[in-house]
């Protein structure tokens, strides 16, 4: 790069970011989603969410087994609509 001293000087100041690039590649799945284990905190949060969703589903299933639900609902199933749980 003898003909471009300014560009050569700027290029020499660019720091190696291969470790950052590798960390990003490990954190992102091929689908573009962030991996559960991208960080210990994220893994903990996602485990907590999974546990809470399971508890919520159990509570809702308990309501669906009640006599009122049998009388009021045609189908006693749990589904999600617009990221909300719905009993049908």
C-alpha positions in Angstrom: 0.0 0.0 0.0 2.8 2.4 -0.8 0.6 4.6 -2.9 -2.0 5.1 -0.1 -0.1 6.1 3.1 -3.2 7.4 4.8 -5.2 4.3 4.2 -2.2 2.2 5.2 -1.9 4.1 8.5 -5.7 3.7 9.2 -5.6 0.0 8.4 -2.7 -0.5 10.8 -4.8 1.0 13.6 -7.6 -1.5 13.2 -7.6 -3.9 16.1 -8.1 -7.6 15.8 -11.7 -8.5 16.6 -11.6 -12.2 15.8 -12.3 -13.1 19.4 -15.4 -10.9 19.4 -16.5 -12.3 16.1 -16.1 -15.9 17.4 -18.2 -15.0 20.5 -20.9 -13.6 18.3 -20.9 -16.8 16.1 -21.2 -18.9 19.2 -24.1 -16.8 20.6 -26.2 -16.8 17.4 -27.9 -19.9 16.0 -28.1 -20.4 12.2 -31.7 -19.2 12.4 -30.5 -15.9 13.7 -31.9 -16.5 17.2 -29.8 -16.0 20.3 -28.7 -19.3 21.7 -29.9 -20.2 25.2 -26.4 -20.5 26.4 -25.2 -17.3 24.9 -24.6 -16.1 28.5 -25.1 -17.8 31.9 -27.6 -15.1 32.8 -29.7 -15.6 29.6 -29.6 -19.4 30.2 -30.9 -18.8 33.7 -33.6 -16.5 32.5 -34.8 -18.9 29.9 -34.8 -21.8 32.3 -36.9 -19.7 34.7 -39.4 -18.8 31.9 -39.7 -22.5 30.9 -40.4 -23.4 34.6 -43.0 -20.6 34.9 -44.8 -21.5 31.7 -45.0 -25.1 32.9 -46.5 -23.9 36.3 -48.9 -21.6 34.5 -50.0 -24.5 32.2 -50.6 -26.7 35.3 -52.7 -24.1 37.0 -54.8 -23.5 33.8 -55.2 -27.3 33.4 -56.5 -27.4 37.0 -59.1 -24.8 36.1 -60.1 -26.7 33.0 -60.8 -29.8 35.1 -63.2 -27.9 37.3 -67.0 -28.4 37.1 -67.5 -24.8 36.0 -65.1 -25.2 33.1 -67.0 -28.4 32.0 -70.2 -26.4 32.0 -68.9 -23.2 30.4 -66.4 -24.4 27.8 -67.0 -26.4 24.7 -63.4 -27.7 24.5 -61.1 -27.8 27.4 -57.8 -27.1 25.7 -55.1 -24.5 26.3 -53.6 -22.7 23.4 -51.8 -19.4 22.7 -52.9 -16.5 20.6 -50.8 -13.4 20.2 -48.4 -14.7 22.8 -51.2 -15.1 25.4 -52.5 -18.3 26.9 -56.2 -19.0 26.0 -58.6 -21.6 27.2 -61.1 -22.7 24.6 
